[in-house]
Every structure is written in C-alpha cells, then in structure tokens.
Amino acid sequence: LQHALNSGVRRYHVAPVLCQRAKVAMSHFEPNEYINYEKLEKNINIVRKRLDRPLTLSEKIVYGHLDDPAKQEIERGKTYLRLRPDRVAMQDATAQMAMLQFISSGLPKVAVPSTIHCDHLIEAQSGGEKDLKRAKDINQEVYNFLSTAGAKYGVGFWKPGSGIIHQIILENYSYPGVMLIGTDSHTPNGGGLGGICIGVGGADAVDVMAGIPWELKCPKVIGVKLTGKLSGWTSPKDVILKVAGILTVKGGTGAIIEYHGPGVDSISCTGMATICNMGAEIGATTSIFPYNERMKKYLGKTGRADIAALADEFKQHLVPDSGCQYDQVIEINLSELKPHINGPFTPDLAHPVSDIGAVAEKEGWPVDIRVGLIGSCTNSSYEDMGRSAAVAKQALAHGLKCKSMFTITPGSEQIRATIERDGYAKVLREVGGMVLANACGPCIGQWDRKDIKKGEKNTIVTSYNRNFTGRNDANPETHAFVTSPEIVTALSIAGTLKFNPETDYLTGADGKKFKLEAPDADELPKLEFDPGQDTYQYPPKDGSGQRVDVSPTSQRLQLLEPFDKWDGKDLEDMLILIKVKGKCTTDHISAAGPWLKFRGHLDNISNNLLIGAINIENGKANSVRNALTQEFGPVPDTARYYKKMGVKWAVIGDENYGEGSSREHAALEPRHLGGRVIITKSFARIHETNLKKQGLLPLTFADPADYNKIHPVDKLSIVGLKDFAPGKPLKCIIKHPNGSQETIMLNHTFNESQIEWFQAGSALNRMKELQQKSS
C-alpha cells in the first residue's frame, strides 16, 4: 500500500484498499462464518448517540447485537431487548430437548453457527479410558440421535471424550465481542475471552437457531474494580469466591458482572474464564473482562492470532468507555486477597482457608477430607493443572502422597493430551490421583462413588463451582467445599481442613518437617498445544437426506407433543402440589445424576419432579399430601394423579426459586404433569424465563410476607388473566378449608410477546403460529 502511494497511484484505486478489512472466520470449524465487528461498531455508535453517555463494555456488546438499535427501548433492569446472538452451544444433556424442540419447529436448518458437546453423560467410575468406553456403550442411542440430528440440521458435533463444553468454547469459539448463548448455566465462562456468553434454556436456544430475535431483560451492570496483583497461593478462583461471599447466590440476578481496573492484567485468560464461569453462582446474567494482552496471548496460542489482530483494530469497542457508570461497584485489592474456600451446601458461604479448620470444628463439620477433586469446567486449564502439579511435586520430593482420595478431570482432549506430554498428568498420578475422562463427571453428580454409604457424614473439597446438597454424589450428608485446584491438592495431601498451606508444615517420609511453597506454573504451554484425538464431526453442506430416528418404544428419547393452549379463562380452584420450604434449586426440582439418562424423554424424567424439595407441611422431601385422597405420597405420583383427574395445580416457593443449573426440564416437567402456576418470593433469571417459555405462570408475591398466608391445604384462583398485561399485577384468591377467603396481589415480569407464549401454550407453539401466519 505504501509503495502504491509513493508511486502516485490515483486515490480512487487506493481507497478500497484502505477501507477493506480482511475477513476473519469465527472459528477454524466454520471458515465461511465471519466475525462482524463492523456491525458491532455501527450498532454501538447508533446507541451511543441515542443515550448520549459513556457505555460500559457489557452495554457495548449487548447493545451492539440489538435487532433494531435505532428504535429499541433501552432502560437497565426494565425493558426487554431483542437481540441477535452470533452463535449457540449445547451440552448433550440439554441438547436432547433443545434438538427435539427444534425438530418440532419444522425448520430445515439452524440459522446461526451451533454446536453440540457430549460432556454430561460420562460417569466417573474407574478412570478416563474405561469410563468413556462404558459411556459410549450405555448412551449409544442418545449419541446417535445427537449426531444425526446435528448432521441433518447443520449443527457441529463434538463426540464424547472431546471435553467439557465451556473449555472447548474457550479454545475454539469465544472471542472478544462475541454474543453466544449456551444451554448450560456456566456458559459465562466465555467472558474470560471478552465475550457476552449467557446460559439459557433449550427453548431460548431454539429461538436463536430459528433466526428469531432473542429476548433478554436489559441487564444492570455491576462493576468489580480489581487493583493490586495476584501472588502466592491466591488464585483467580479466590476472586469469585470473595465476590460470591459479598453478593450471595442471588446478588447478581438481573445484572452483568463487569470486571475492570489495573488488577485485571495480573490474571491469565483462563483465570478470567474461571471467574466468569462461577458468576453463575451469584445469579448473574453473565460476567465479562475487557480485551487485553492476556487474551491476545491465549488467542495466539490456540491458533487464532488472526482474531487477535482484528480485535486490536476494534479494541475501543472491546473495553469500557472512560467515565461509564455502573449500578453498583465492588472493589477488591488482589494484593490483599487471601485464598478462600466456600461451603458447605452453598457456594456463597465464604471462608479464608486459614479459618476453615476452626469454623468446621465449631460447626461440627467433618474436618477429615475423604476426597479431593480437581478439574471441571471452572478449573481445568493448563495453568490449573500446572499449579496443582507444582504442589504435588513438592510432596513427592518429600516422600508424601495424598492422604485423601484424589481425582483429576482435564477440561478438554487438548488439555488432556498436553498435560500428558508435558508430564503434569504423570506427577498427579504419582501423588495418588486418578485421571478421569474429559467430561463433567462428579461436578454434576456423574460419580459412581464407592468409598462411603449414602447418609454417611463426610467432607470433600473440589475445584468445582457448585456444592448444593447432594450435588456431587447424591448423598445429603456430603459436606462439599469449593476452592482452587492448588488448594484442593494441598488439602488432599494433608487430608484435613485444618491445614493451611500458607503457614502450616507437613512431615516428610524422613520425619522432617517442611512447608509447601506457593505454586508457580506457566499459564500456557511453552510448545504448542497437543490437539490429541480428532473428536469433531462437521455437519455436511446438505443434511436434508439425513435420517433422525426416535423409536416410539425408546426409554431415552421421546418426540414432543404440543402443550395445550390457554382456554381464555382464569385459573380457578387450583390445588397446591407442594409449598416448598427454603432453598429450591433446579437440582431440587429436576435432579441430575442417574436422571441424566432421561433428558430426552420428558415423561420418564418427570418422575423426578421436585423430589428434592422440602415440603413445609411435614419437613420431608418427596412426601406431599394428595388433597383428593388425603394420603401422603411422592411428588411426581401426586402430580400425575391430579393430571389424571383433570385438576390444575400450583407450587409455592421461597427466595431465588430455581437457582443453579439452566435445567429446562425443571420447567418442562411441571408443565407436562399439569402444573399451571409457580408463586414465589423471587426467581432465578434462567428458571423464570424457562417457565415462561413452557406456558407456565411464574408469579411473585407483591408482599413477600404473603408467602405465610398460603397453606398446603388451600385452593388458589388466579384472576384477571383476560386483562393480562405487562406491569399489571394479578389477583390471587386464597380459599381456606374452613370456607374463609383472602386476596393477595401477585407481580410478574411478562412483556407482550411473553404473554403471547402463555396464551399459545408455549413459546414453541407461538413460533409455529407465526410461521403458519407468515406462510
């Protein structure tokens, strides 16, 4: 270009060269799908001119994906945005229902790049290779369905053994400025590469795959300013463990957590991903970091230097504006941050590692650690494995091995192959560890645990993200604590919560005392990553001839029937299936573990409906009064009885109902078994949307104290549905057994299109109505 200018080439020949930027593919797997920063820039400029104020990074990327940036009403925390995400990702447990819904839509091919990742159905039992082979045999029908459905509808398919969805997204699909939605609550992991990556239910994914604008309530933005620098035993995990302790499990609801400040540059790209990943535990819509050199370095090492070069050109749109305003600001000095461990039973119960032993003894929690588990979508990067191996090497040098059982889960086939090549896996095995398959495993309850009996009180420490009661091993007496991989490794070597690696000494095989040094490891391998085995299946250019079989006698898969439409009347004299006491996560509503095998069969998986929720009437799980027979029995059986008798029913819940996984089945099951209304003090974001998508009414008490006015034996009527409108409360008439009545007000967050979902019976029904009208 300079030569042309010096040679006096006419300007109109040069101008196109100056204006044209190289096309860069979103990923190696989709060479004809390009990053469109020009559109992002154009939309941002339109919105900035309208709002006339500096924008946060979150706002830039979200508003940069608006369907109509010129006319969209924008008010944080209030208006609903219509967005055009760049891509969709689905894990195998949720992909089954998402693909079944997409098949029901009647569309021939997905409208945006989409992928399926087989990571949830592999049970940890005896080691990676054997467990993977066993999973392929047991789940052959499901894997075949997902593979053929992907081929038919243009969806990329990552075979079992490829790795955990979020690690694969970070390695291949996330990039600065992308908007990605995924059918898993920990999709925000991609924020570690500067993307807006949001966890959703399968019905939301179907909207995007169908080319329909996706709706999201305009998020507030919570700023977390990081100063200082990480060092010693303090890790990126400690940042989010600290934030979780500050905000609690619902403090981020309706907001994006945006990290900024000088401390950001001391955190590796995969460390930023760890922080964003676990933002799901505080209810955040997603979390994000600004584009910086650490991201550029990671993109280069994962074969995407071209994306980094393009991001450099548009960097002003990939960082927050100077002077932008946050709805709330938290400041953390990384130089003063100490290693943390959170739990048990909830991920927001934060403790410094130095205090946990004393706290455990005071609370009566077991201090002896039965199992230490590292890996998961949160902490399974090369750096994580390297820091854990650095701790293990020190123990081995003094003749020690882990006192606790110890497991290692690589995040992807690429991570597995690279840590094998570089010797980390060997060190972790030598210290007593078992390397599991590249999959979710014990983190989501896929753990065939043999060392204890159910009901036995015990403690485990993990580098996972979620530690609700029974989450990992289905044992309600397992006290699960969440911390960094290096702290898990150190505690597993010591075998007790009373060990503080910063100050305490271990005794070597020679009888001499020694102290573990803070681990140091490369954030990325010195050599290139070893890609390992090729586990990706490209969708064919034309999949129209591909056959997708779903046997009518299958116990794993079931084609969907449309839900019934609203009959135009108020919901009168509904029975209460259960009034839930306390925490009710999606694990309580639709358990995982052994139930994962039924994720593609709605009727079969509905047999786990609310079996983990505590009934306020008797303090028991899976035991409710049948109002028609007066007998106590399992929740699903009672719901089926009501459905058979043509009786509509409701659920009464407490705070933050439906927190946890993006588990769409927690909304599909009550709808399938005849539920109509869920009334709570508050909802977790994803679950509330999932309920709306399936034609249920998620409503909240205008006065939270009204929760106490409803008793399990009452009947409820929701009146005012003929005039159902955005922002207009509904009335609930409570009929007590003695004949008395009282009326309370219920709020909702439905907008006009969501009301249409309810009236049509589900969002999918509404989509079909619109397609037929268009045709």
N, C-alpha and C positions, 0 to 999 in steps of 0.2 A: 504494500500500500504506500509506504514512504517512497519507494522507488518510482511508483506511478505519479505521485505528487511532484517529485523532483523533476520528472520527465515532462511535466507540463500537460499531463492528460487532462482533458476537459472535465470540469467539475461534475457534469451530469453523468459521467461514466463512473466517477468515484463515489458519489452519494449513495447508491445502492449498497456498495461495499461497506460504507460507514454505518449504515442503518441496519444492515442484516446481521443478526447474531446466529451463531451456529445452533442447530437443533441438537438437543441432548436428550437421550432416552431416559424415561423414569427408572428403568432397570435393565439389566442385561437380558432379562427374560421377555421383555416387551420392547423390542428395538424400534417399533413403529408408534409407540406411545410416548409423546414428548412432554417435557416439563414446560409449562406455560407461564413463566414469570411475567411476560408482557401483560397478560390478562390480569394477573395478581396486581401488578403495578397500576394498571388502568382503573381497576375497581377501588384500590386504596385511594387513589387521587380523587375519584368521584366522592367517596365517603368523607375524606378529609376536608374537602371543600364544603360539603354539606354541614358537617359537625363543627368545623372551624376551631379545632383544638388538636393538640398533640395526641397521638394514638399509642396505646400500649402495643407490644408485639402481638399479644393474643388477638387484639382487635384487628390489627393489620391482616393477619392470616385469616381469621374468621370472616371479617367483612370483605376481604379480598376474594372470598368464594361465594359471595352473595349471588343469588339468581338474578336479582334486579337491584343493583346498588344505588340507582338513581331514585327509586321510589320506596325501597324497603324502609319501614318504620324501625328506628333503632333506639332502644332505651334499655340499658343494662338492667337485668333482673325482671323485666316486664314483657317486652314484646317478643314475639316468635319470629325467628329468622328463617328464611327459605334459602337453603344452601346447596351448592353443587360440589360435593366432595370429589377428590381425584381418584380414589380407589377404595376397594373393600377387601377385608381379610377375615377369614372364618376358621375357627378351630373345629376339629372333627365332631366334637360332641354337639356343638351348636350348629354346625354346618348342615347336619342332617335335617333339622327342622327348617333352617333357612332355605335349603335347596328344595325341600318339599313344598314350601310356600311359593318359591319362585316357579316351580313346575305348575302349581295351581294357578299362577297368574296367566299362563298361556303364552308367555313371551318366548321368542325363539332363541335369544342370546342376550347376555349381560351387556349393559350399556357402558360400563366403565371397567378398567382392569380389576380383576378379582382373583383371589387365591383361596385354596383350602389347605389346611395344615393338620396333619394327623399326629397329634401330641397327647390327647387326653385319655385314650383308651388302652394305654400300656401300663399294666400293673407291675409295681416293683415287688420282686419276689426273691430271685436268686442271682441277679446280675444282668447287665445290659443285653448281651447276645441272646441268652436263653429267654429272657423276658420279652424281647422283641419278637422272637420266633413264635412264642406262645400267643402273643397278642395278634399276630398276623393270622394264626390259625383260628382263634376264637372270634375275631372280628372280620373274617373274610367277607361276609355278606355286606357289612357296612362299608368297608373299604372299597369293595367293588361298586357299590351304589355311588359313593362319592366320586370315585374315579370316572365312572361312565357318565355321571351327571355333569361333572366338570368338563369332560370332553364334548358332551352334547351342547352345553350352554356357554362354552368359551371361557371356562374358569381353570386357572393353573392349579395343579395338584401336587402337593408335597407329600410324598409317601411316608408311611410310618418309619420312624428312625431318623427322619430329617432333622428333627429338633423341635424346640418349643416355638410356637408361633411368633412371640414377641422378639425373640433373639433373631429369628430368620428375617423378620421385618426390618430390624435394625441393620442387619448385614446386607440386605438386598433392596428394600423398598422405601424405607423412610428417607426423607431428605429435608433440608431446610425449606420451610414454607409449604410443605405438602399438607393437605387435609385428607386424612384417612380415617375411615370408621371400621371398627372390628367387632365381631360378635364375641367379645371377651372383655371383662371389666378392666383388665390390665393392659389394654391397647395403648393407654397413655405412655407406655414405655418408649414409644417412638418420639416423644418430646425431647429425649436426650439428643436427638439429631435436629432439633429445631422445628419439628412438625406439630401440627394440631391433630392429634390422634385420639379418637374418642371411642369408648366402649359403648356398645348398643345391643339391643335385642335383634333377633333374626328378621323380624318384620321391618325394622328400620333399614337393615342391610338390603332387603328386597326392594324397598323404595329406591335406593341408590342404584342397585343393579338394574332396575326397571327404567332408569332415566328420569325418575320423578324427583323434583326438588325435595330435599330432606329438611325437616323442621327441627329447630333447636331453640329453646328459650334463650334469649340473648344473655350470655353469662356475665356475671360480675367478674371482676379481676382482683385477686388477692396478690399483692406483691410480697415476695420474700427477698429481702436485700441481704446478700451474703458479703461479709467483709472478712478480712484475715485470710488464713491459708490452712488447709488440712495438713496434718502431720501426725507422725507416730501411729498409735493404734486407732486413731479416729479415721473413719471412712465415710464415703458418700452415704452409706446406709444410715449413719448416725444423724445426718441432716434431716431425713424424712422421719426417722423415729422421734426426733425432737419436735418437728412440726406436728406430727400426729399427737404428741402429748399436749401441744398447745391448742390445736384446733378441735381435737376429738374426732370420733368417727362420722360426725355429721357437720363439722365446722366448715367444710369446703363445698357443701351442697349448693349447686347453682352457680358455682364460680370456677374460673380457671386459675390455677396457681402459677404465677409467672415469677421465675427466679431471675434476679439481676444483681448487679453490683460487682465490685472488684474481686470478690471471693470466687466468682464463677470460674475464673481462669485456672484455679488450682484443682479443678475437678475434671477427671477424664470424661470422654464422651460416654463410655459405658457406665461410668459412675453417675453421670447426669441421667442416663436412662433408668438406673436403679431408683433414683429419687422420684422421677416422674411415674415410674411403674407403681410405686406404693402410694402415690397420691390417691389412688382408688380407695384406699383405706380411710381417707378422711372425707369421702363423698364427692370429691372434686370432679367437675366435668372432664377436665384433663389438666395436665401440667406441661410446662414448656420452658426451655432455656434459649437464650439468644445465640445466634450463629457466631462461632468463634474459631480460633485456631485449633482447638482440641477436636472439634467436629470435622474441620478440614483434614486434619491428620487421619482421623478414622475413615473418612470417605476415601482418602488416597489408599490406605492400607487394605480396604475392602474392594479395591478395583473401580472406584468411582471418582477419580480425580477430575474427570470432565464435569461432573455435577458440582464439585467444589469450585472449579474455575468459574462456572456460570453463577453460582451463589455469590462469589466475590463481586461480580458485576452488579448484582442486585442487593448487595448487603444492606443498604439503607432501609430496605423493606423487611429485613430479617432480624432486626434489632428494634427495641422500643425507641420512640421519639424522646428527645430530651424534654423534660418537663411534663411528661404524661402523668396522669393521675390514677391511682389505684383506689379501690373501695376500702381496702384495709392493707396495712403494711406491717410485716413482721421482720425484725432484724436479727440476724444470727451471726455472731463472730466465730468464724471457723477455728481461729487460733485458740479460742477458749472452750470449744465444744469437746465434750468428753464422750468416750464410747458408751453407747446405750444398749439396753436390752428391754424389750416391751412384752408385756403379758403378765399372767396367762389369760386365756379365754377372750381377749380383745386386743387388737393391735394398737390401741391408743393409750394403754396403761404403761407409761414410760418410766424407766428407772436407769440411772447411771449404772454401768457394770460394777463399779466399786461398791454400790449399795445393795445389789440384788440378793446377795447371800443373807445379809441381816434381815432384809424385808421378807425373804422366803421363810426364814426360821420364825419370824414374828407371826406371819400369816398362816403358818402350818403347811406351806407348800413343800413338796419333796425337794431336797437340795441335791440328792444324788441324781446324776444325769444318766438316763438309760440309753438314749440315742442322740447323736448329733448328726444333723443332715445339712449339707451344703448344696447349692445349685438353685434350681427353679428359674422361672422367667425373670425374677428380680435380681438374682446374683449368680450368674453362671457364665460370666465373660472370661476372657483370657486373663485379665488382670485379677479378677476374683480368685480364679484357680491358682494363679501365681502367688498371690499373697497367702493363701491357705497353705500352699506347698512350702513357702518360706518358713511358716510356723512349724510345719511337720518336720522339715529338715533339721531344725534345731532339736526337736525332741529325739529324733533318730540318732543324732550325733551324741546324745547322752544316754542312749540305750533304752529310750522310752517309746511306748506305743500308746494308742488311745485306750483309756480305761472304759470309755463308753463305746457302744457300737457306733459306727461312723459310715455314712453313705455320701456319695458324690454324684450329682446329676449334671452332666455337661449340657449347655444350653442349645447346642446345635451339633450336627455332624461335623461342621467345620471346626468348632471348638474342640470336640472330642478328638478328632484327628490331629489337631495341632498340639494339644496338651499331651497326647501320646508321643508324638515326635519329639517334643521339647522336654520330656521327662517328668512333667508335673504329675501325670497320672500314676507313674511308677512310684513316685515318692508318697503320694496319697494312699496307694495300696499298701506300701511298706509300713506306714504308720497304723494300718489296721482298717483302712477304708475299703468299701465295695463300690465300684463304679457302676451306676445304674444306666439304663437306656436314656437316650436323648429325648426326654419326654417330661411331662409334668409330674407323674409318679405320686409320691407321698404328699406333695404340696396340695393336691386336690382330692386326697383320700384314696388314691390308687396305690395302696400299700397293703400287701398281704403280711401283716405284722404277726410274728410268732413268739416274740420274747416275753409278752405279758398276756394275761387274760383280760377280757372285757370287764370293766368295773374295777380293775386294779389301779390304784393311785400311783402315778409316776410322772416324771418330768422329762421332756425332750427340748432340745434347743435347735433352732433351724435358721437358715438364712432366707426363709420364705417371706411372704408378705401378709399372710392371713392365718389367724390362730383361733378361730371361733371354736366353741366346744364341739369336740368330736370331728373336727375338720380333717385332720390328718389320718386318723386311724379308726374312726367311729367309736372311740372309747371316751365317754364323757368325763372320765377321771384322769385323762392325759392333760397335764399342765404344759402347754406349748408356749415357748418363748421365742421371740423373733429378734435376731441381731445380725451382725455382719458375718461373712464366711470365715474371716480370720479369728473372730472372737468365738464362733462355734468350734473351730478347730482347736483353739487353746483350751476351751472349757471341756471339750471331749477328751483331750489328753489328760487334764486334771481330774475329770469325772465328777465335778461338783460345781454348783452355782456359787459356792463360797470362794472360788478362785478369781482373783483379779490380776490379769496378766501384766498390768502396768506396775504393780508393786509386789506381788507375791512370788515366792520361789517354789520350784519343783525340785524333787530329789531324783538324781540320775541313778542309773543302774549301778554305778560305782559308789553310791551313798553320798555323793557330794551334791550340795545344793547349787542350783543355777536359776537364772531368771531369763525368760524369753525376751528377745529383743523385738522391737516393733518391726513388723514385716515390711519388706521392700520388694517390689516386683515391677516388671515392665508393664505398661498399660496395653501395649501391643507387641506382637512377636517381632523379633529382630529380622527374621526371614519372613517371607510372605506366608499368609495363612495357608494351611493344607486343607483343600476343599473336601477331602475324604471321598466317600462314595457319592456317585451321582444319584440323587433321590428325587429329582424334579421331573414331572410329566407335563410337557407342553400341551395345551389344547390344540386340536387340529384347526386349520383355517376354516374348514367346513365340517361342523359336527352334526349336521341335520340328519345324517343317516345313522347316527349312533343310537343304540337301543339302551334304555334305562329300565331295568326290571325291578318291580316291587311285588313280591309274591303276596297274594291275598291271605296266605296262611302264615306269613312271617311273624315271628315274635319280636323282631328287632326293628322292622320298618312298617309304616302304615301310611298310605296316601290320606291326605286331609279332606274332610268334608267341610263345607262352609258352615260357619256358625249362624244361628237363627238371627233374623233381623229384629230390631226393637218393634214392639207391637203398637207403639204410639200411646201407650198408657203409662200411668205412674206405677212404680213398683210397690205393690201393697202386700202387707202381712207376710213379709219375709221372715224366715226363721234365722236364728244365729247359729251358724255351724260351730264357731268357736270364738270366744273372746280371749285373745292372746295376752298373756302376762309377760311384760318385759321384752327383752331383745328378741327380734324375729327376723333373721337374715334369710336370704334366698336358700341357704343351706337348710334352714328350719322348714321352709315352705316346700322345697323340692331337693331332697338330699342327693348328694353325688355318690362317690364310692361305687358300690355294686350297682347302683341305679343308672350309672352312665350308659350301660349297655342298652337301655330302653329309650335313649334320647330321640330316636327316630320313630318311636311307636307311642303316640300320645295316650292311647287308652291304657297301655301297660304301665307307663311311667306315672300315670295319675294315681297309681296305688301307693305312691309315697307322699301324697298331698298333705302338707302340714303335719307330718308325723313327728317332727322335731319341736314343734311349737308347744309351749306350756299353757295348758288350759287353766284360766284363772279360777274356774269353779272348783277344781279338785287338786290343783298344783301338779298335775301329771301331764306327761307327753303322750300323744296318740290315744287319748281317752276322753271322749266327749259324750254328752247326753243327747240321745236321739229324742227330739221334742215330740215325736209322734208315738214312740213306744215307751219312752221314759227309761230306756235301757242305755247303759254306757257301753261304748264300743269304739273301734278305731275311727279316726277322722275320715279316711277315704271311704270306708264302708258306709258311714253315716251320710256322707255327701251323695254317694251312689243311691242310697235308699231315698233320699229327698228327690233326686232327679227322677227316679222311677215313679215316684208318687206325684210328679209334676209340681213340686214345691220349690220356689226360689229361695235362695239363702244368701246371707251376708257374713263377712268376717269383720271383727272389731280388733284393731291393733293399737300398739303403743307408739313410741317415738321411733323415727327413722326406719319405719317398716320396709323390709325388702333390701336392706343394705347388703353389700357383698357382691357376689358374682352377678354378671349380666344375665343370668339364667332365665331365659324367656319362658321356660317350662313352668316357672313359678307363677306366670300369668296365664299360660295356656291351660294348665291343669284345673284351676278353679272354674274357668270358663267352660271347659269340657264337661265338668261334673255339675253344672247347673248354677254356679255362683253368679251373682249379678253386681254386688257392691262390696268394696273394701273400704271401711271407715277407720281412720287412724288419727293420731295426733300429728304425725308428719310422715312423709315418704322419702325414700332414697330416689334420686333422679331417674336412674335407668329403669327401676322397677315400676315407678309411676307411669313412665312412657309405655313400657311393655303392657301394662294393664289396659291403658287406653287403646293401644293397637289391637287388642283382642276383644274390644267391645265391652269391657267392664267399666264400672264407675269407681275410680279412686277418689274418695272424698275425705276432707279433713274437718275436724271439729272447729267451728268458729271460736269456741271457748274450749281449750284443751281439758278443762275440768269436767266437761260433759261426758268424757270417757267413763266417769264413775256413775253416770246416770243410767247407763245401759247394762242390763244383766243378761247372762246367757239364756235365760228362760223367756225373755221378752220377744215381742214381734215388732218389726220395723217397717215403716212405709216411707218411701222417698217420693215427695210430691213436688210438682212444679216442672216436671220433665217436658211437658208440652211447650213451655216457655223457656226451655233450657237455652242459656245464652252465656257468652264469655263474661266473666266477672260478676255474674248474678248468682247469689247463694241459693242453695236448695234447702227445703224444709225436710226434717226427719221427724215423723210422729212415732213416739215410743209407746207401745201398748204393753202394759204390765199385766201379769196373770190375774191380779185382783180386779181388773177392769179399768183401772185408772190410766190416764194418758198424760204425756207431756211432749212438748215440741221443742226441738233444738235446731240450730242453724248449722249447715254444713257448707264449707267452702270448696272450691275446685279450681283447677288451673287450665281447664279446657279452652281452646280457641275455636274458631268457627269450623275449621276443617276437622279438628278432633271430635267435635260434636257430631259431624257427619259420619265419622268412624263408628261412633256409638250407635247412631241411628241405622247405619247399614249392617251392623252386627260385628264388624271388624274393619280394620284399615284395608285388609286384603279384599274384602267384599266391596268396599268403596272403590278401590282401584279397578276392580272388574266392572263396576257400574260405569265408571268414567271411560274405560276402554270401549265398552259397548256403545255408550253415547257418542264417542268420537267416531267409531266405525259407522 
